[in-house]
C-alpha cells in the first residue's frame, strides 16, 4: 500500500496520494530528529547510498506542527551536507491529526465515475472542509465476481493543505525540492514489505514509537486494514522524569535511555518509566479494540516495532505480555545493501531503530501509484 500527496516545489495540487523512475531521498522530519536515506537500485534490489540523522532542538516541532521553520530548515541543510547527499528531490511524510486515512465502501463504478464523485463522497467522511485538504484515493477491492454485492472498498487519504505547505516550505528553504508527501503509516508498510515480503496469511501490526507520536498500521496480504496515530510517545517519558524527579530535559532524556544522570538513579526512574509504558500501551490497546470492532476480525498474529521509544527499557517485554503476541524489531536494512566503505556496522545499528520511515520514503518514486 502506498499513499501520497504529490506535488513540486512550485506548489502541491490535488494529485496522486498513491504513486514509483528517479531516485528520491527519504526525509523523515520528526519532532526530535530529522533522518534522511538515499537508496539506489541494484541488481539484488536496493543499496543505501547515504543516510544520516540530525537532532532537532526541543519544541521546534510540537504535535506535528512546525514551530520554528528556520531552525528545522537549517538542520535539514546540515543533514544533507554532513552526509554528502547531493540529490535535491525528496519525499517527506505527515502523520497525526492533520491526516485522515479511512476505508469506505462505495457502489461499484468505473474509474471515471469514481474520479467525478470522490469529492462528494469524501465530504461525508472527512471532518475538514474539503477545500482545505489535498485528497486522494485508491480502490482496494472491487466486488465484481459471480456473487457480487455491487460494491467496492476504497481507501481515502486526506491531508490539510496548510500542514503540507509547512513541511514543503522548510524543505524548500533548505534548498531541496519536495516532490512527494507521503503518510508515515504507509512508509512503514513499504519498508516492512520490502524487507519481509507480503504475507498472505498473517495480520501484522506495525508500531513506530517515536518521540511525540506512535504510528500504527495493521496490514494483511499487502493491504492496510487500519491505521491510527497516537499523540503520545517517547517525550512522555522525558516529561514524567523531569516532573517527578526534578531533572533537566537533558538528564531526563539520558535517564529514559538507561544512562544514569546527575541527581537520579535508574532505580529512581524505573517506576516512572513503567507507569508511562502502561499509559502508552493503554492507547495501543484502545487502537486494537477499535480495529476489532470495525474490521470484522479479532485476528492479530504479530507485532513489529521500531522507533526510538520502542528501545526504552521494558517497552518490548511489556508489549508482548500485555497482548500475548510475538514482538519483533523491524530491521529496515534486512534486505537492503549498505556500502560498508561509507557506512559502518556501528552506524547501521545506530540508525536501524529510527530510520524505518525514512527508508520507506526512499523506496518511493516520483511517478509511483
N, C-alpha and C positions, 0 to 999 in steps of 0.2 A: 504494500500500500504506500502510496505517495500522495502528498498533498502540498500544494504550492500557491502562494500569491506571487505571481511573476511580475516583472517589470524591468525598468532600466534606470540608469542614472538620470534620465530625463523625466522620470516620474512613473509611478506604478499605476496601471489601469486595471480594470477588471479583465483578468485573463486566467490562464490555467493554474488552478491550485494544484492540479495533478500532472506533471510532465516529466529526456536524458540525451553530444558531439564534443564540444570543447571542455577541457578540464576546468573545474572551478575550485576555489578554496573554501572549505567549510569553516565558517566563522561562528562560533558559539559565544554569544555575548551574555554571560551570566552575571549574577549580582555580586559575586566575589572575585571573579576572574574572567578573562577573555581567552578562549582557546581557538587555535587555528590549525587546520590539517589540509595539506595538499597531496592528492593522490595522482598516480599516473597509471594508465592501463598497460599491463604487460601480458605476455603470453599465458601466464598462470593466473591472471586475474588483475590484482591491483598492487601497487607498491607505494609506500609513503615516500614522497619526495622531500617534504619538510613538515615540521609540526612544532608547536610550542604553546606556552601558556604564560600570561602576564597577570599578576594580581591587580584588582581594582581597589582603590581606597574605599573604606566603608561609606555607605549612603550615597554612592554615585548612582546606583540603580536600586530602587526600593519598590518591592512588589511588582517587578517587571517594568516600572516606569523609570525612564532615564531622567535623573535629576540634574546631573552636571554633564552635558553633552561634550563640552570642551575637553574635560578630563578623559572621558571614555574614548574620544577620537584620538587623543594623544597616546593612550595605552594601545589602541589598535595599531597605530603607526609604529610604535616601539616593537610590538609583537612581530610585525612583518619585517621590520629592519633587522632585528636581532636574530631572526631565524632564516634570513636570506630568502624570503618569499617574494618573488618578483611578479607573479601573476596578480593582475589587478581585479579580475572579476571574482566576486564572492557570492556565496549563498549563505544567508543567515536564517534565523528562525525565531518564532514567537511562541509564547505559552501564556497561561493564566487567564484572567477574566476578560481579556481583550480578544480572545479566540473562542469561537464556538464550533464544536465538532458534533454533528448529530446525524444519526442514520434514520431516514424516513422511508415510508412505504407509499409509492405513488402508483396510479393506474399505468398499465403498460402503454408506452408511447414511443414514437420514433425519436431519433436524436434531434431533429429539427423542432419537433413539438416540445420536447423537454427544454431545449435551449430557449424557446419563446416563453415558456410558462414557469421557469425555475424561480424567477424573482418573485412572482406572485405566490408560489408555493412556499418559498423561503420566508416570506413575511410572517407566515403563521408559526414559524418555529424559532426565528432569530429574535432575541429580546433587545435588539438595537434598531434604530431607524435604518432601513435598508439602504438609504442614501449615504450612510456613514460607514459602510463596510465594503470591503472587497470580498466578493463571493465566488466560490467555485464548487464543483460537484463531481462525483464520479458514480456511474452505475455499477453497483456491486454484483447484483444478480437480477436477471430478468426471468420471470416465471413464464416460460413460453412452451413448456412441454405438453404432453397429452392431457395431463391433469392440471393444466394451468389455471390459476385463480385470476389471471389478468392483471397482476401487479408486478412491481419491481422495487428492489431495495436500492436506495440512492444515498450516498454519503454527502452531506452538506458540510462545507467548511466556510466560515466567515471570520474575517479579522478586521478590527477597526482601522480605518484609513489613517487616523491620527497616530496610532501606535506604529503602523508600518512606516509612516513618514519620519517618526522619531528615530527608528532604528536605521533606516536607509540614509537618513540625514547624517548621523555620526559616521557611518561608513564612508559616505561621500566626502565628508570633511576630513577624513583620514587619508584621502587620495585614492580610494578604492571604488570600484563600481559594483553596486548591489544589483544583481540580475535576477535573483530568485529569493523569495522569502518563504520559508517552509514552516512547518509546525514541529515543535520538539518531539511530540509523541510519535510522529511518522518518521522522523530522523532516527529515533531509537529502533523502530521496526526495520528500517533499511539496513542499519548496521548489524542487527541481530540476524536477519535473513542472509546477508552477505557472508556471515561467518559461521552460521549454524544451519543454513538451509531453511526451506519452507516445510514445516512439519504438517503432515496430513491428518494426524490423529490427536495431537496434543493441543490443549488450551494453555497458552503460556502467558504469564503476566510479566511485562517488562516494567521495572520500577527504577526510575532515575531520581535518586535522592540528592538534590542539590542544596545550595546554601539557603535559598529562600522559598523553594517550592519542590514538590515531589510530582514528577510526571508519571502517569500510569497509562499503559496501553495494553489491553487484553486482546490477544491475537489467536487466530486459528486458521491453519491452511492458507496463509498469505493474506488473510483479511483481518482488519481491525474490527473487533466486536464491540469495544467500549473504550473510551478514553476519559481521563479526568486529570486535572491539575489541582493539586492540594497546595494551598498557600501557607505552607509551613515546611521548614527544612532545617538544615544544619545550624542556621543562625539562632534557632530557638535554644539550642544547647548553650551557645555563647552568651545569649542574653540571660538565661537562667543562672549560669555560673557567675556572671557579673553581678547580678542582683543578690543572689543568696550568699555569695562568698566575698562580696565587696571587692571585686577584682577589676582591673583594667580590661579593655577589649582584647589587647594583645595576650595577657596572661590567661584569660578565659578561653581564648582561641587555642592556645597551647594545651591547656588542660583537657579540653574536649578531644584532642587528638592523642591523648595518652602521654603527654610530655609534662613532667612536674613543673609547676610555676611558683614564683615567689609568693608566699603568703597562703598557699593551699597545697594539699597533697592529693594524690589520686584517690585515696580513701575518702577524703572530704567530698570529692567530686562524684564518686560512684552513685550515691542515692539520687543525686540531682540528675545525672545522666540517665539513670533508669526511669525516672519519672518522665523526662522529656521523650524518651523512646516509647514509653507507654502511650503518651499523647499522640505521637506520630502514628503508631500502629492502630490506634483507635480510628483515626481518619482513613487509614488504609482499609480497615475492616468495614467502615461505612461504605467505602467505594465498592468493595466486594459484595456487600449486601444489596446495594442498589443495582449492580450488574446482574446479580442472580435474580432479582425481582423483575427486571426488564428484558433480559436476554433470553428467557425461556429455558435456561440451563443453569445448573449449580456446579457444573464441572470446571475445576481448575486443576491442572496437572503439575505445574512447575512455576516457581518464582525465579526470575532472573534479575539481579540487581546491579546497579552501577551508581556512580556519583560519589562525591566526597563524603556526604553524610552516611552513606552505606558502609564506610570504613570505620565509623565510630565504634569503639569497644562495646560489644554486646548487641549491636543492632541486628546483625545477621542471625545469631542464635535466637534472639527474641522473636524475629520474624518467623523462623522455622517452627518454634514452639507454639506461637500464637495461632498459626494456621495449619499446623501439622502437615506441611508440604516441604518437598525438597527445595533448597535455595542454592543457587549458584551465581557466581560473578560473571557478568558479561565482559568477555575479552574482545575489544574492538579490533584487535590485531591478530586474531586466531587464524584467519585465512588471508591476511594481508601482509605482504612482504615489507620489511623495513631495510633501508640502506644502512648496514652495520658500520660503514665508514663515517656516516653522518649522525646516526642515532645509536647511542649505546644501549645495552640491555638495561642499565640502570635508569636511563631516561625513559625507555619504553615502559618499565614497571611504574615509574613515577607518574606517567600520563595515562596509563591504561584505565585507571579507575574513573577519570574525569573527562576523557576525550571521546566518549561514545557518541554524543550528539554531533560533535564536530566531524567525526569520521562519517557518520550517517549523512551529514550535509554534503561532505566532499564526494560522496558516491553519486550525488545528483549531477545532472547535465542540464544545460540551459534549455534544451528542447524536450525534456522528459514529459512523459504523461503516465 
